[in-house]
Amino acid sequence: MRIVICASVDVTPKTKEISETLIKMGHTVDIPHYSKKIIDGEISFEDYLRIKGKDGDTAFREQAGTDLIKRHYNLIQNADAILVVNVAKKGVENYIGGNTFLELGFAHILNKKIFLLNPIPAVNYKDEIVAMNPTVVNNDLTKII
């Protein structure tokens, strides 16, 4: 199965771990643009976090040379499923941020399978996530079928 990981670049170490596991399981995996750059050693994770913490991610978006939202949409369009790596962030358990919520919407509209690593977070857009009928795998990647 071709799976697109949807996650904040802030959780790149977890994205890398999950990606490697899925590949060992026989899946093809696509990950966020800057997570790939960090994993490939083109930018350090620490530098990414430092720059993002100071200036947000606008500079990274401008440096990417491509529209990162459209890039991920195209990946989702060519995939069988997405896996949302929703872990604790910003004091919210199982956090799903703005970009990832967009990506959930893309997958839903494109009739792709939607998997969440952890349960749906307690956020004000929870009903919309529920309406997309995701499968929560509770950290068990063998449930991705």
C-alpha positions, 0 to 999 in steps of 0.5 A: 500500500502507498501511504502518505504520512501527515504530521508536523515536521516537529515530530520528524523523529517519530515520522522517521521511526514509523516510516521505517517500520511501514517500509519493512512491512512492505508499504511505500511511504511518502513523508513531509518535505522538510521531514525528508530533508532532515532525515536525509541530512540536508538540514539538522532537526535542531536548526529547523526547530530553532529557526521555526521557533524564532520566525515560524515556518514561513521562511521554510515554505519560501525556500522549498521552491514549491507549494508545500500544501499542493505537494502534499495534496499531490502525494495524497492523490497518488496514495492509497491511504494517509497515516496521521502521526498525531502525538502530544504537541502544544499541550494537546494530547494527540494533536492535529494541527492546521496543515494536517487537518487540511490533509485529512480533508484532502484524503477524505474528498479523494476517498483515501483510507485515513488512519490516525496513530492515536485517538482523535484529539479533544479539539473544537473541530473533533466532529469534522474529524469524526465525520471523515471516519478515520481508523484509529490504530492506537500505535499498532501499525499492523492495523493498517490494511 
